[in-house]
Amino acid sequence: MFADNKIHPSIICLALMTMLFFAAAQPMNAATPAQGAAAPNQTVRTVGNFTIEMRVPVDGLYAEEETDIEFHVSDTTQDDPVLGAAPIVNAKVIASIMMPAMPSMPQQEPKIHQEGVPGDYGVVAYFPHGGDYHLTLTVTPPGAKPLTVTFLLSVEDAAARKGKPAQYKPYTLEVTPSVPPQAGIATTLTIIVRSRTTGQPVTEFDTTHTKKIHFIVVSKDLAYFSHEHPELGADGSWTLPYTFPTSGEYRLFADTAPHGAGSQVVMQPMIVGGSAGSPGPPSVKLAPTSTIAPTDGVQVRMQTNAQTLTSGKMLPLTFDLTDAQTNLPITDLEPYLGAMAHLILVEQDAATFVHCHPDETDPTNGHKGSLTFNVRFPKAGVYKGWIQFQRAGKVSTAAFVVRATAKGGVK
Protein backbone atom coordinates (compact mmCIF):
# COMPACT_ATOMS: atom_id res chain seq x y z
CA MET A 1 0.00 0.00 0.00
CA PHE A 2 1.15 3.56 -0.68
CA ALA A 3 0.09 6.12 1.88
CA ASP A 4 0.77 9.24 -0.22
CA ASN A 5 -2.32 8.59 -2.49
CA LYS A 6 -0.15 9.03 -5.60
CA ILE A 7 0.32 6.56 -8.42
CA HIS A 8 3.64 4.88 -7.82
CA PRO A 9 6.06 4.56 -10.78
CA SER A 10 6.23 0.79 -10.31
CA ILE A 11 2.45 0.55 -10.92
CA ILE A 12 2.77 2.56 -14.14
CA CYS A 13 5.59 0.28 -15.28
CA LEU A 14 3.58 -2.86 -14.47
CA ALA A 15 0.50 -1.56 -16.33
CA LEU A 16 2.58 -0.66 -19.37
CA MET A 17 4.21 -4.11 -19.42
CA THR A 18 0.77 -5.76 -19.15
CA MET A 19 -0.59 -3.71 -22.08
CA LEU A 20 2.40 -4.61 -24.22
CA PHE A 21 2.06 -8.29 -23.34
CA PHE A 22 -1.62 -8.47 -24.31
CA ALA A 23 -1.02 -6.40 -27.47
CA ALA A 24 1.65 -8.87 -28.56
CA ALA A 25 -0.54 -11.84 -27.69
CA GLN A 26 -3.51 -10.76 -29.82
CA PRO A 27 -3.70 -12.73 -33.11
CA MET A 28 -3.43 -10.70 -36.30
CA ASN A 29 -4.91 -12.18 -39.42
CA ALA A 30 -2.61 -11.18 -42.23
CA ALA A 31 -3.58 -11.07 -45.86
CA THR A 32 -2.20 -9.74 -49.08
CA PRO A 33 -4.14 -8.39 -52.04
CA ALA A 34 -3.38 -11.62 -53.89
CA GLN A 35 -5.11 -13.69 -51.20
CA GLY A 36 -8.30 -11.70 -51.59
CA ALA A 37 -10.86 -14.18 -50.26
CA ALA A 38 -12.79 -13.33 -47.13
CA ALA A 39 -12.56 -15.50 -44.03
CA PRO A 40 -15.43 -16.10 -41.59
CA ASN A 41 -15.43 -13.90 -38.47
CA GLN A 42 -12.28 -12.09 -39.60
CA THR A 43 -12.42 -8.43 -38.62
CA VAL A 44 -8.74 -7.43 -38.95
CA ARG A 45 -6.73 -7.53 -42.16
CA THR A 46 -3.10 -6.45 -42.61
CA VAL A 47 -1.61 -5.61 -45.99
CA GLY A 48 2.01 -4.45 -46.01
CA ASN A 49 2.39 -1.67 -43.46
CA PHE A 50 -1.34 -1.02 -43.07
CA THR A 51 -4.07 -2.61 -40.96
CA ILE A 52 -7.81 -2.34 -41.54
CA GLU A 53 -10.09 -3.28 -38.66
CA MET A 54 -13.81 -3.66 -39.32
CA ARG A 55 -16.41 -3.02 -36.60
CA VAL A 56 -19.92 -4.36 -37.14
CA PRO A 57 -22.75 -3.30 -34.81
CA VAL A 58 -22.81 -5.20 -31.51
CA ASP A 59 -26.33 -6.54 -32.15
CA GLY A 60 -25.37 -7.79 -35.62
CA LEU A 61 -26.46 -7.12 -39.18
CA TYR A 62 -30.05 -7.50 -40.38
CA ALA A 63 -31.70 -7.51 -43.77
CA GLU A 64 -33.93 -4.68 -44.98
CA GLU A 65 -32.27 -1.93 -42.96
CA GLU A 66 -29.45 0.50 -43.59
CA THR A 67 -26.46 -0.04 -41.30
CA ASP A 68 -23.34 2.06 -40.73
CA ILE A 69 -20.39 -0.35 -40.72
CA GLU A 70 -17.26 1.30 -39.36
CA PHE A 71 -13.63 0.43 -40.02
CA HIS A 72 -10.30 1.82 -38.84
CA VAL A 73 -7.18 2.25 -40.99
CA SER A 74 -3.77 2.47 -39.33
CA ASP A 75 -0.03 2.44 -40.14
CA THR A 76 1.76 -0.36 -38.29
CA THR A 77 5.19 1.20 -38.87
CA GLN A 78 4.24 4.01 -36.49
CA ASP A 79 3.18 1.96 -33.50
CA ASP A 80 3.02 3.72 -30.16
CA PRO A 81 3.16 1.24 -27.22
CA VAL A 82 0.22 2.98 -25.53
CA LEU A 83 -1.80 4.62 -28.32
CA GLY A 84 -1.22 1.85 -30.87
CA ALA A 85 -0.63 2.21 -34.59
CA ALA A 86 -0.94 5.69 -36.09
CA PRO A 87 -4.35 6.35 -37.72
CA ILE A 88 -4.52 7.07 -41.45
CA VAL A 89 -6.62 10.12 -42.19
CA ASN A 90 -7.86 11.33 -45.58
CA ALA A 91 -7.42 7.94 -47.23
CA LYS A 92 -9.30 7.39 -50.47
CA VAL A 93 -11.67 4.44 -50.01
CA ILE A 94 -13.88 2.62 -52.51
CA ALA A 95 -16.35 -0.01 -51.28
CA SER A 96 -18.40 -2.71 -52.98
CA ILE A 97 -20.77 -5.31 -51.58
CA MET A 98 -21.82 -8.51 -53.34
CA MET A 99 -23.33 -11.89 -52.48
CA PRO A 100 -21.18 -14.87 -53.55
CA ALA A 101 -24.18 -17.23 -53.63
CA MET A 102 -25.89 -14.90 -56.13
CA PRO A 103 -23.13 -13.52 -58.36
CA SER A 104 -25.60 -12.04 -60.84
CA MET A 105 -27.19 -9.83 -58.18
CA PRO A 106 -26.14 -6.19 -58.78
CA GLN A 107 -23.27 -4.99 -56.62
CA GLN A 108 -23.67 -2.20 -54.13
CA GLU A 109 -21.22 0.66 -54.43
CA PRO A 110 -21.90 2.53 -51.18
CA LYS A 111 -20.35 5.89 -50.39
CA ILE A 112 -17.66 6.24 -47.73
CA HIS A 113 -17.62 8.87 -44.99
CA GLN A 114 -15.08 9.76 -42.32
CA GLU A 115 -16.13 9.31 -38.71
CA GLY A 116 -15.24 11.73 -35.90
CA VAL A 117 -12.20 9.72 -34.76
CA PRO A 118 -8.97 9.98 -36.83
CA GLY A 119 -8.54 6.88 -38.98
CA ASP A 120 -12.19 5.85 -38.61
CA TYR A 121 -14.38 5.51 -41.70
CA GLY A 122 -17.92 4.31 -42.28
CA VAL A 123 -19.91 2.70 -45.06
CA VAL A 124 -23.72 2.66 -45.05
CA ALA A 125 -24.80 -0.75 -46.31
CA TYR A 126 -28.20 -2.18 -47.18
CA PHE A 127 -28.86 -5.91 -47.42
CA PRO A 128 -32.02 -6.94 -49.31
CA HIS A 129 -32.16 -10.32 -47.56
CA GLY A 130 -30.20 -12.48 -45.16
CA GLY A 131 -27.12 -14.48 -46.08
CA ASP A 132 -23.36 -14.09 -46.47
CA TYR A 133 -22.03 -11.03 -48.26
CA HIS A 134 -18.56 -9.83 -49.21
CA LEU A 135 -17.56 -6.28 -48.32
CA THR A 136 -14.52 -5.31 -50.40
CA LEU A 137 -12.58 -2.15 -49.52
CA THR A 138 -9.93 -0.60 -51.74
CA VAL A 139 -7.99 1.82 -49.56
CA THR A 140 -5.39 4.29 -50.86
CA PRO A 141 -3.52 5.94 -47.97
CA PRO A 142 -1.96 9.34 -48.79
CA GLY A 143 1.28 8.79 -50.70
CA ALA A 144 0.85 4.99 -50.83
CA LYS A 145 -0.38 2.45 -53.32
CA PRO A 146 -3.96 1.10 -53.17
CA LEU A 147 -4.59 -1.98 -51.06
CA THR A 148 -7.63 -4.24 -51.25
CA VAL A 149 -9.19 -6.36 -48.52
CA THR A 150 -12.43 -8.34 -48.34
CA PHE A 151 -14.52 -9.07 -45.25
CA LEU A 152 -17.23 -11.69 -44.91
CA LEU A 153 -20.47 -10.29 -43.49
CA SER A 154 -23.10 -12.62 -42.08
CA VAL A 155 -26.54 -10.99 -42.29
CA GLU A 156 -29.62 -12.19 -40.42
CA ASP A 157 -33.09 -12.06 -41.94
CA ALA A 158 -35.38 -9.17 -41.04
CA ALA A 159 -37.61 -11.55 -39.07
CA ALA A 160 -34.71 -12.30 -36.69
CA ARG A 161 -34.68 -8.80 -35.17
CA LYS A 162 -36.29 -10.19 -31.98
CA GLY A 163 -38.31 -7.16 -31.00
CA LYS A 164 -35.99 -4.63 -32.58
CA PRO A 165 -38.15 -2.07 -34.43
CA ALA A 166 -38.22 -2.41 -38.20
CA GLN A 167 -36.23 0.13 -40.17
CA TYR A 168 -37.47 2.14 -43.12
CA LYS A 169 -36.28 0.92 -46.49
CA PRO A 170 -34.14 3.43 -48.42
CA TYR A 171 -36.57 3.47 -51.35
CA THR A 172 -40.34 3.66 -51.73
CA LEU A 173 -42.71 2.61 -54.50
CA GLU A 174 -45.46 4.79 -55.96
CA VAL A 175 -47.87 3.26 -58.48
CA THR A 176 -50.55 5.53 -59.94
CA PRO A 177 -53.21 4.24 -62.38
CA SER A 178 -54.37 6.51 -65.21
CA VAL A 179 -57.97 5.73 -64.25
CA PRO A 180 -59.29 4.12 -61.04
CA PRO A 181 -58.45 0.43 -61.49
CA GLN A 182 -61.46 -1.68 -62.38
CA ALA A 183 -61.45 -5.39 -63.14
CA GLY A 184 -61.41 -6.06 -66.88
CA ILE A 185 -60.80 -2.41 -67.82
CA ALA A 186 -57.45 -1.31 -69.25
CA THR A 187 -55.43 1.28 -67.36
CA THR A 188 -51.86 2.57 -67.49
CA LEU A 189 -49.77 2.29 -64.38
CA THR A 190 -47.16 5.00 -63.74
CA ILE A 191 -44.46 3.57 -61.49
CA ILE A 192 -41.91 5.62 -59.54
CA VAL A 193 -39.11 4.33 -57.33
CA ARG A 194 -38.32 7.19 -54.99
CA SER A 195 -35.35 7.82 -52.69
CA ARG A 196 -36.58 8.14 -49.13
CA THR A 197 -33.58 10.38 -48.29
CA THR A 198 -33.96 12.94 -51.07
CA GLY A 199 -37.61 12.43 -51.93
CA GLN A 200 -36.65 12.44 -55.61
CA PRO A 201 -37.45 9.78 -58.23
CA VAL A 202 -34.59 7.47 -59.12
CA THR A 203 -33.59 7.99 -62.76
CA GLU A 204 -30.63 5.60 -63.13
CA PHE A 205 -30.94 1.85 -62.67
CA ASP A 206 -28.52 -1.05 -63.03
CA THR A 207 -29.50 -4.00 -65.21
CA THR A 208 -30.29 -7.27 -63.48
CA HIS A 209 -31.12 -10.32 -65.58
CA THR A 210 -31.42 -8.26 -68.77
CA LYS A 211 -33.95 -5.81 -67.30
CA LYS A 212 -33.82 -2.68 -65.17
CA ILE A 213 -37.00 -3.61 -63.33
CA HIS A 214 -39.01 -6.76 -62.65
CA PHE A 215 -42.58 -5.81 -61.75
CA ILE A 216 -44.59 -8.53 -60.04
CA VAL A 217 -48.38 -8.36 -59.63
CA VAL A 218 -50.08 -10.82 -57.25
CA SER A 219 -53.53 -10.91 -55.74
CA LYS A 220 -53.54 -10.79 -51.95
CA ASP A 221 -54.66 -14.42 -51.75
CA LEU A 222 -51.84 -15.31 -54.22
CA ALA A 223 -54.27 -16.89 -56.68
CA TYR A 224 -53.14 -14.52 -59.46
CA PHE A 225 -49.57 -13.81 -60.58
CA SER A 226 -47.89 -11.91 -63.40
CA HIS A 227 -44.30 -10.86 -64.10
CA GLU A 228 -44.02 -7.65 -66.12
CA HIS A 229 -41.33 -5.28 -67.43
CA PRO A 230 -42.50 -1.65 -67.70
CA GLU A 231 -40.93 0.96 -69.96
CA LEU A 232 -38.58 3.54 -68.38
CA GLY A 233 -38.98 7.21 -69.24
CA ALA A 234 -36.32 9.94 -69.11
CA ASP A 235 -37.78 11.33 -65.87
CA GLY A 236 -37.29 8.03 -64.02
CA SER A 237 -40.93 6.98 -64.17
CA TRP A 238 -42.02 3.65 -65.62
CA THR A 239 -45.25 3.03 -67.53
CA LEU A 240 -47.15 -0.23 -67.91
CA PRO A 241 -50.47 -0.73 -69.72
CA TYR A 242 -52.30 -3.24 -67.54
CA THR A 243 -55.68 -4.89 -67.07
CA PHE A 244 -56.44 -6.46 -63.71
CA PRO A 245 -58.44 -9.64 -64.31
CA THR A 246 -60.57 -9.55 -61.16
CA SER A 247 -61.56 -7.18 -58.40
CA GLY A 248 -60.02 -7.26 -54.94
CA GLU A 249 -56.71 -6.34 -53.31
CA TYR A 250 -53.40 -6.76 -55.11
CA ARG A 251 -49.77 -6.42 -54.09
CA LEU A 252 -47.39 -4.75 -56.56
CA PHE A 253 -43.68 -5.54 -56.14
CA ALA A 254 -40.86 -3.71 -57.92
CA ASP A 255 -37.62 -5.71 -57.93
CA THR A 256 -34.99 -3.28 -59.18
CA ALA A 257 -31.50 -1.87 -58.58
CA PRO A 258 -31.04 1.91 -58.34
CA HIS A 259 -27.56 2.64 -59.67
CA GLY A 260 -24.92 1.59 -57.13
CA ALA A 261 -27.49 0.66 -54.47
CA GLY A 262 -27.73 -3.06 -55.21
CA SER A 263 -30.94 -5.06 -55.29
CA GLN A 264 -34.05 -3.42 -53.82
CA VAL A 265 -37.58 -4.79 -53.47
CA VAL A 266 -40.37 -2.31 -52.73
CA MET A 267 -44.11 -2.98 -52.57
CA GLN A 268 -47.40 -1.12 -52.77
CA PRO A 269 -50.92 -2.52 -52.29
CA MET A 270 -53.71 -1.60 -54.70
CA ILE A 271 -57.48 -2.07 -54.50
CA VAL A 272 -59.19 -3.00 -57.77
CA GLY A 273 -62.91 -2.42 -58.07
CA GLY A 274 -65.54 -3.84 -60.39
CA SER A 275 -67.80 -6.86 -60.49
CA ALA A 276 -65.70 -9.19 -62.65
CA GLY A 277 -65.26 -11.71 -59.87
CA SER A 278 -62.85 -11.67 -56.98
CA PRO A 279 -59.44 -13.31 -56.38
CA GLY A 280 -60.87 -14.69 -53.14
CA PRO A 281 -61.34 -13.59 -49.54
CA PRO A 282 -58.15 -12.67 -47.68
CA SER A 283 -58.97 -15.24 -44.99
CA VAL A 284 -58.18 -18.15 -47.34
CA LYS A 285 -55.12 -20.05 -46.07
CA LEU A 286 -52.70 -21.75 -48.39
CA ALA A 287 -51.86 -25.43 -47.98
CA PRO A 288 -48.65 -27.09 -49.23
CA THR A 289 -49.17 -28.95 -52.51
CA SER A 290 -48.04 -32.54 -53.01
CA THR A 291 -48.10 -32.31 -56.80
CA ILE A 292 -47.64 -29.58 -59.41
CA ALA A 293 -50.10 -29.45 -62.31
CA PRO A 294 -48.53 -29.99 -65.76
CA THR A 295 -47.74 -26.72 -67.55
CA ASP A 296 -47.65 -26.51 -71.35
CA GLY A 297 -46.91 -30.23 -71.54
CA VAL A 298 -44.19 -30.13 -68.88
CA GLN A 299 -44.52 -32.03 -65.60
CA VAL A 300 -42.60 -30.32 -62.78
CA ARG A 301 -41.81 -32.33 -59.64
CA MET A 302 -39.98 -31.05 -56.58
CA GLN A 303 -37.19 -33.46 -55.64
CA THR A 304 -36.10 -31.70 -52.45
CA ASN A 305 -37.80 -33.20 -49.39
CA ALA A 306 -40.47 -30.65 -48.47
CA GLN A 307 -40.13 -31.63 -44.79
CA THR A 308 -36.55 -30.32 -44.71
CA LEU A 309 -37.26 -26.73 -45.80
CA THR A 310 -35.95 -24.39 -43.13
CA SER A 311 -36.01 -20.61 -42.97
CA GLY A 312 -32.99 -18.46 -42.28
CA LYS A 313 -30.41 -20.26 -44.41
CA MET A 314 -29.51 -20.73 -48.05
CA LEU A 315 -30.56 -24.14 -49.35
CA PRO A 316 -30.92 -25.91 -52.70
CA LEU A 317 -34.42 -26.46 -54.07
CA THR A 318 -34.39 -28.99 -56.93
CA PHE A 319 -37.13 -29.70 -59.48
CA ASP A 320 -37.27 -32.35 -62.21
CA LEU A 321 -38.85 -31.33 -65.54
CA THR A 322 -40.21 -34.10 -67.75
CA ASP A 323 -42.50 -34.39 -70.76
CA ALA A 324 -46.01 -34.92 -69.40
CA GLN A 325 -46.73 -37.64 -72.00
CA THR A 326 -43.44 -39.47 -72.50
CA ASN A 327 -41.94 -38.80 -69.04
CA LEU A 328 -38.62 -38.03 -70.76
CA PRO A 329 -36.39 -35.26 -69.28
CA ILE A 330 -36.88 -31.78 -70.68
CA THR A 331 -33.49 -30.76 -72.12
CA ASP A 332 -34.44 -27.88 -74.43
CA LEU A 333 -34.90 -25.04 -71.94
CA GLU A 334 -33.80 -21.66 -73.27
CA PRO A 335 -32.34 -18.76 -71.26
CA TYR A 336 -35.12 -16.51 -70.01
CA LEU A 337 -34.19 -13.01 -68.79
CA GLY A 338 -30.54 -14.01 -68.46
CA ALA A 339 -31.16 -17.22 -66.48
CA MET A 340 -32.27 -20.77 -67.18
CA ALA A 341 -35.37 -20.08 -65.06
CA HIS A 342 -36.77 -17.73 -62.45
CA LEU A 343 -38.39 -18.63 -59.15
CA ILE A 344 -40.52 -16.12 -57.27
CA LEU A 345 -41.91 -16.96 -53.83
CA VAL A 346 -44.38 -14.92 -51.79
CA GLU A 347 -45.36 -15.85 -48.23
CA GLN A 348 -49.09 -15.98 -47.46
CA ASP A 349 -48.78 -12.60 -45.72
CA ALA A 350 -48.53 -11.29 -49.32
CA ALA A 351 -45.60 -9.10 -48.23
CA THR A 352 -42.56 -11.38 -47.85
CA PHE A 353 -40.99 -11.64 -51.31
CA VAL A 354 -38.20 -13.88 -52.67
CA HIS A 355 -36.78 -13.82 -56.21
CA CYS A 356 -34.08 -16.38 -57.00
CA HIS A 357 -32.45 -18.14 -59.91
CA PRO A 358 -30.82 -21.49 -60.69
CA ASP A 359 -27.43 -22.17 -59.13
CA GLU A 360 -24.99 -20.45 -61.50
CA THR A 361 -21.95 -22.44 -60.35
CA ASP A 362 -23.24 -25.56 -62.18
CA PRO A 363 -23.09 -25.07 -65.99
CA THR A 364 -25.37 -28.09 -66.52
CA ASN A 365 -28.15 -26.68 -64.36
CA GLY A 366 -31.35 -26.52 -66.42
CA HIS A 367 -29.91 -28.46 -69.36
CA LYS A 368 -30.46 -32.06 -68.24
CA GLY A 369 -34.06 -32.15 -67.09
CA SER A 370 -33.67 -30.54 -63.69
CA LEU A 371 -33.40 -27.11 -62.09
CA THR A 372 -31.73 -26.36 -58.75
CA PHE A 373 -32.39 -22.96 -57.20
CA ASN A 374 -30.49 -21.30 -54.36
CA VAL A 375 -33.34 -20.35 -52.02
CA ARG A 376 -33.47 -18.58 -48.66
CA PHE A 377 -36.85 -18.38 -46.91
CA PRO A 378 -36.69 -15.16 -44.83
CA LYS A 379 -39.05 -16.49 -42.18
CA ALA A 380 -41.10 -19.54 -41.29
CA GLY A 381 -44.41 -19.77 -43.10
CA VAL A 382 -46.30 -21.04 -46.13
CA TYR A 383 -45.06 -19.75 -49.49
CA LYS A 384 -46.55 -19.88 -52.94
CA GLY A 385 -43.95 -20.21 -55.67
CA TRP A 386 -43.97 -19.65 -59.41
CA ILE A 387 -41.28 -21.23 -61.61
CA GLN A 388 -40.91 -19.54 -64.99
CA PHE A 389 -38.98 -21.19 -67.82
CA GLN A 390 -38.84 -20.83 -71.59
CA ARG A 391 -39.04 -23.36 -74.46
CA ALA A 392 -39.18 -22.48 -78.16
CA GLY A 393 -39.66 -18.83 -77.28
CA LYS A 394 -42.66 -19.46 -75.02
CA VAL A 395 -42.57 -18.72 -71.28
CA SER A 396 -44.36 -21.20 -69.00
CA THR A 397 -45.25 -20.77 -65.34
CA ALA A 398 -45.65 -23.63 -62.86
CA ALA A 399 -47.13 -22.85 -59.43
CA PHE A 400 -46.72 -24.74 -56.15
CA VAL A 401 -47.00 -24.20 -52.38
CA VAL A 402 -44.48 -25.18 -49.69
CA ARG A 403 -44.01 -24.66 -45.98
CA ALA A 404 -40.73 -23.49 -44.42
CA THR A 405 -40.17 -24.15 -40.74
CA ALA A 406 -38.11 -22.02 -38.38
CA LYS A 407 -34.70 -23.06 -37.12
CA GLY A 408 -35.21 -25.97 -34.76
CA GLY A 409 -38.27 -27.14 -36.69
CA VAL A 410 -40.82 -24.74 -35.16
CA LYS A 411 -43.59 -23.81 -37.62
N, C-alpha and C positions, 0 to 999 in steps of 0.2 A: 504494500500500500504506500501511496505517496501523499504525505500530509499537506503539501503546498498547493493542492488542487490544480496543478499545471500538468500538461501532457509531457511525460518524460521522454527524452530522446530515444530511449531503448524501445518504447512502445511504438514510436513512429517507424523505427527501423524494422521492428517485427512486422508491422502492418504492411510496409512496403515489400518486404521479402515474401509475405503471404500472397500479395497481389501478383507479384511476378511469377510465383510458383503456379498459381491457378491459371494465369494467362498463358504460361508455357504448356500447361497440361491440357488446355482446350484443343480438341481436334479441329483441324482446318482442312476442309475439302478442296483440294486444288484441282484446277482444270485449265486447259488451254483452249484457244479458239478451235483447234483441230478436233478436240474431244467432243465439244458441242452438245451432246445429248444430255437431257436433264436427268437427275437422279431423284428418287422419292425422298421427301422430307429434307432435302438439301437446301439450306437457306444462306450459305456462305460460299462464294466462289472466288478463287484467286487466280488472276491471270497476270503473269510477269510481276511487276511491282505494285499492282493494284488489287484491292479486295472490294467486292460488292456483297453487301449483306442485305438480304430481303427481310422485310417484316410484314407478315400478314396479320390481320386483325386477330385479337385473342380469341374471339368467339367464332372464328373461321370464316370461310367464304361461302356465299349462298347464291343460287341462281336467281335471276330476275331482279337484281338490285345492283346499283352502282356502288363500287367499293374503292376507296383510296388505298392502294398498296404502296407502302413506303419502302425505300431502299437507301442504303448509305454507301458512299464511295470514298475510299481512303487510300493513301499512299503508304505502303508498308516500309518503304525505305526511310521514312521520317516517323519513327515509332518512339513516342515518349513513354517511359515506363509507367507513368501514372495516367496520362490523358489518352494513351493509345496512339494508333496511327493517325497521321495528319489528314484531315478531311479534304476532299477535292471539291472546290466550289467552281461554279460556272462551266461544268462539263457539258458537252453536247450529248444528248441522249435521245435515241430513237427506240421505240418499243413496238412490238407486235405480239399478238396473242392468237394462237390457233389451237385446234383440237386434233390431236394425232389420229383418233379413231374416226374422224370425219374430215379427211384432208381437203375435200372439195368445199367445205364450209368457208365462206369469206373470212379473211383475216381481219382482226381488229388492228387499227393503227392509232392507239390512244395517244393523246398529248401528254407531255411531261411538264411538271411544275416543280419548282424548288420549294422545299419546306423551310420553316423558320430557323432550323439548326444547320450550321455549315456542313456541307457534305450530304445532307439529306434531300432526297428527291421523292416525288410521288407520281403514280400513274393511276388514273381513274379507269377502272375496268368494269365491263358489264358481261355477264355470262348468261346466255339465253337459256341454258339448262345445265343440270348437274353433270359431272364427269371430270376427267383429267384434261387439263389444258397446259400448253407450253407458253410461258412468258419469256420472250427473248429480248434482251437489252443490248444495244450496241452503244457503248460509252466511249466518248473521245475526250479524255482529260486535256486541259490546256497544254499545248506543246507536245503532246504524245500521240501515238498512233491509236486508231480505234481498236477496241477490244469487245468481244461478243460473248455473252454468257446466256444460258437458258435455264430457267427454273421450272419445275413441275408444280402445278397448282391443282390441288384436289378440291373440287367445288361440290357442295351439297345441293340437293334439290330444294326448291323454294318451300316445299311442304315440310322440310326438316328444321324450320326455324324455331320450333318449340316455343311458341308464345311470343317470339320476337315480331313486332309489327311489320307488316308487308311494306316494301318500299315502292315508290312510284317508278314506273318504267320511264326510260329517257325519251321515249317517243309515244305519241298518241295517234289514233286513227279516227278520221272523220269521213263518213260516207254519206253523201247527200243525193237523194233521188231527184230526177228532173220533175217528176210528178209523184204525189203520194203513192207508195207502192201498193198495188192491188194484184191479187192473184190472177194470172192469165193475161195481164195487160203490160205491154212493153214500157220500160222506163230506161233512163240512162243514169248510171251511178257515177257521181264525181267523187273520186277517192283522193284524200290528202293524208300523207304521213307527216306529222308535225313534230318539230323539236319541242320538248317540254321546257327546255332551258330558255330558248330564244323566242318561242311562240311562232316561229316562221316555218313555212312548208319546206320540206327537204326537196332539193332539186337535183341532187346527184346521187346515183345509186350504183352499187357494184353489182356485177352480173353473178348470179348463182344458178347453176344448172340451166344455162342458156337464156335465162330470163332475169329481168330486174325486179320482178314481183311475181309471187304466186298468191293468187287470191282465192280463198277457199270459202264456199258458201255451204252451210249445213243448217238444217232445221234443228230446233232446240231438242227434239226427241231423237235426232240423228237418223231419221228415216230417209232424209234427202241429203245429197252430197253433190257438189260440182267443184271443179278445179279450173279456174279461169286465169287469163293473162291480159289485163287491161292495157290500154295504150297510154304512154307517158307524154304529157305536153311540156312545152318549154318552161311553164311556170311551176312545174313540179307536181301538178295534179294529174291523176289518171282518170280515164273515162272507160266505162264498160256498159254497152247496151245489154240489158238483162230483163228477163221475164221470170218472175217467181211462179212456180207451178201451182202452189197452194197457199192458202192464208195461214196465219199463225206467226210465231216468233222464230226468227232466224239468228244465227251467229255468223258474222263476217270476219274472217281472219286474213290479215295481210302478212305474208311471210316474205320479208325483204331485207335488204342490207344497205342502209344509208352509207355513203362513201366513207370508208375507214372505220365504221362503227361495228362491223361484223353483223352476224345474223340477228334480226329482230322480228318478233312476232307480236302483233298488236291486234286487238279485237274490238268490234262494236256490235251490239245487238241491233236488230231492226224488226219492227212489227209490220207484217204484211196483211192488209185487209182484203175484203172480198168474200165471195161465197163459193169459190171454186174448191171446196173441200178444205181439209185441215191436215197438217202433218202429224196430228195426234196430240192428245193432252200431255202436258209436261210431267204428269205423275207416272207415265209409263216407265217401267224399269227394264233395262236391258238384261238379257240372260246370255251367258256364253253359248256359242254355237258349236255343235259337234261336227257339223259338215258345212262346206261352202258350196253354194249352188254353182253349177257350171256356168261359165261366162264366155259367150261367143265360141262355143265348142271346146273350151279349155276347162278341165277339172283341176281346181286348186285344192291341195290338201296340206294342212300344217303338219310338219314332221316333228317340230319341237313339242315336247311334253307340256301340255297346257297347265299341268299341276305344278310345274317348276318355275313359272313366270313370277319374278320378284321385282318389286319396285326399288329404285335407288341404286341401280347398277347397270352397266352396259352388258347386254347379253345378245347372243345370236338367236334370230327367229327365222327358221328355215321352212320353206314351202316347196312341195313338188308340183310341177305343172305337167299334166298329161293330156293327150287328146281324149275328149269325153267319149268317143266311139271306139277307138282302137286301143286306148290305154297306153299308147306309146309316148315317150318323153317329148315335150315341146322343146325343140332346139333352134327355132327360127325367130326368137325374140330380137327386136330391133332396139337400138338406143332410143329412149324417149326423154326429152329434156335433159340430155347429157348424162343419163344413167340408164342401166338396164331395166329399172323399174323404180317406182316411187311408192312409199308406204306412208299414209297419213292416218294417225290415230287421234281420236278425241274421246276423252273420258265422259261418262254420262252426265257430269256437271255441265257439259257443253261449253267449258271454258279452258280445260287443260288440253293442250295441243302438242302433238309430236309429229314431226316430218322427218323421215329418215330414208336412206337409200341402201342398195345392196353393198355388202362389204367390198370395198375397192381394192383391197390387198390381194384378192383372189381373181386372177384374170379370167378364170373359167366360170365365174359366178354369173348365172343367167343364161349360159350357153349350152348347158347339158341337162336341161329339164328341171332345174331347181333354182331357187333364189334364197339367199341368206342375207337378212338385213341386220345391221347393228342397231339395236333398239334399247332405249332407256325409258322405262315408265317412271314419270316424275313422282307419282304417289300411288298408293294402293287404290284399287277401284276396278270398275268394269269399263272397258274401252271398246269402242267400235272402230274397226280398221278398214281402210280401202286400199287395196293393191292395184296400181295402175301399170299396165305394160302394153307394149305395142307390137303388132304383127302385121306385115304387109300394109303398113301405113295407117292401120286402124288401132285406136287406143281402147283397151278393154279395162273394166273396173270390177274387181271381185271384192265383196264385202264379207266381213266376219266379225265376231264378238269374242273377246277374251277377258279373263279376270287376272289382275296382277295383285299378289299379296304383298304385305309389308315385310320388311326384314324380320326374320323370326317366324314367318308364316302367318302373321295376324292379318285378317282380311280388313 
